[in-house]
Amino acid sequence: MSITTGDSVTLEYTGRLDDGTVFDTSQQSVAEEAGLAEAQPDREYTPLTVDVGAGQVIEGMEEGLIGLEAGETDTLTIPPEEAYGQPSDENVEEFETDELRELLGGQLPEEGAYLEAQDGSQGEVVHVDDDTVRADFNPPLAGETLTFDVEILETN
């Protein structure tokens, strides 16, 4: 039976960028080969279960799952507009250096460090000088076309 909106779907997946770099997977062996397992040693790599249409995964993934069946494999190519969007200058925040230093208990982050906003989002510090600190809160995969190899294990 084909997957439709409202179905619960369990799948294995591997996500790649246009250059072939693996950025996420549900499979331990792929994570080890790509060096992801080293970067996240506490993560468990297990099949993903999603409720199609519930917004648990990016739009392009949900749309790509519709019509597939248990046991089927497919490659989904998802443009930025159906993934994490395009990077936006609106997502780059600027802080006064002295105010940020005070907020951080006297510490000042270096370029490449990450700041966490009150909503839990993380921004990479992209500029630090005597007057201003800029942090980029765009999603790391913004602007990227994503390719997912999926294998549908089960549908309910």
C-alpha positions in Angstrom: 0.0 0.0 0.0 1.4 3.4 -1.0 2.3 6.0 1.7 -0.2 8.8 2.1 -0.5 11.8 4.5 -1.2 10.6 8.0 0.7 7.3 7.7 3.4 6.4 10.1 6.6 5.4 8.2 9.8 3.8 9.4 12.8 4.3 7.1 16.5 4.1 6.8 18.1 7.2 5.2 21.4 8.8 4.2 21.5 12.5 3.4 24.2 13.9 1.1 25.2 17.3 -0.2 25.8 18.0 -3.9 29.5 17.2 -3.5 28.6 13.8 -2.0 29.4 14.7 1.6 27.2 12.7 4.0 25.6 15.1 6.5 23.2 12.7 8.3 22.2 9.0 8.3 20.3 6.5 10.3 22.8 3.8 9.7 25.8 3.2 12.0 28.1 1.8 9.3 27.5 4.8 7.0 28.1 7.2 10.0 31.4 5.5 10.8 32.5 5.6 7.2 31.6 9.3 6.8 33.2 10.3 10.2 29.9 11.3 11.7 30.1 8.7 14.5 33.3 10.3 15.8 31.7 13.7 15.9 28.6 12.5 17.8 29.8 9.5 19.8 26.7 9.4 22.0 24.2 9.3 19.1 22.4 6.1 18.3 21.9 5.4 14.6 18.5 3.8 14.2 15.7 3.8 11.6 13.6 7.0 11.7 9.8 6.9 12.2 7.8 9.9 11.1 4.1 10.7 10.8 3.8 12.0 7.2 2.2 15.4 7.2 2.9 16.2 10.8 5.9 18.4 10.0 8.5 16.2 11.7 10.8 16.3 8.7 11.5 18.9 6.0 8.8 19.5 3.5 10.6 17.9 0.6 11.2 14.7 2.5 7.5 14.4 3.4 6.5 15.0 -0.2 9.1 12.5 -1.4 7.8 9.7 0.8 4.2 10.0 -0.5 3.5 7.2 -3.0 6.4 5.0 -1.9 5.7 1.5 -0.4 7.2 -0.7 2.3 10.4 -2.4 0.9 10.9 0.3 -1.7 14.1 2.4 -2.0 14.3 5.8 -3.7 16.6 8.8 -4.0 14.9 12.1 -3.1 16.5 15.3 -4.4 15.2 18.2 -2.3 15.8 21.9 -3.4 16.6 24.5 -0.6 13.0 25.9 -0.8 11.7 22.5 0.3 14.5 22.0 2.9 16.0 24.8 5.0 15.5 27.7 2.6 18.1 30.2 1.4 20.4 31.9 3.8 19.1 35.3 4.9 20.8 38.4 6.2 17.9 38.7 8.6 19.3 35.6 10.4 22.6 37.3 11.1 22.4 39.1 14.5 24.7 41.9 15.6 25.7 42.5 19.2 27.6 45.2 20.9 30.9 43.6 22.0 30.8 45.0 25.6 27.2 44.0 26.1 27.8 40.5 24.8 30.9 40.1 27.0 28.8 41.1 30.0 26.0 38.6 29.1 28.6 35.9 28.8 30.2 36.5 32.2 33.2 38.4 31.0 34.0 36.0 28.2 34.0 37.0 24.5 33.5 34.3 21.9 36.0 33.8 19.0 35.1 33.5 15.3 33.9 30.0 14.7 32.4 29.6 18.2 28.6 29.1 18.6 26.1 31.2 20.6 22.8 29.7 21.7 19.7 32.0 21.6 16.9 31.8 24.1 14.8 29.8 21.6 17.6 27.1 21.4 18.8 28.0 18.0 22.5 28.2 17.5 24.5 30.9 15.6 28.1 30.7 14.4 30.2 33.7 15.4 31.3 35.1 12.0 32.9 38.5 13.1 34.4 39.9 16.3 36.0 43.3 16.8 36.1 45.9 19.5 32.7 47.3 18.7 30.5 44.4 17.3 30.1 40.7 17.3 28.0 39.1 14.5 26.5 35.6 14.7 24.9 33.8 11.8 21.7 31.9 12.9 20.9 30.6 9.4 20.4 26.8 9.5 23.7 25.1 8.6 22.1 23.5 5.5 20.4 26.7 4.2 20.9 27.1 0.5 21.8 23.5 0.0 20.2 21.0 -2.3 19.9 17.8 -0.3 19.8 14.2 -1.6 18.4 11.4 0.5 18.7 7.7 -0.2 15.7 6.2 1.6 14.6 2.6 2.2 11.0 2.2 3.5 11.0 -0.4 6.2 7.4 -0.2 7.4 4.2 1.8 7.0 1.2 1.9 9.3 
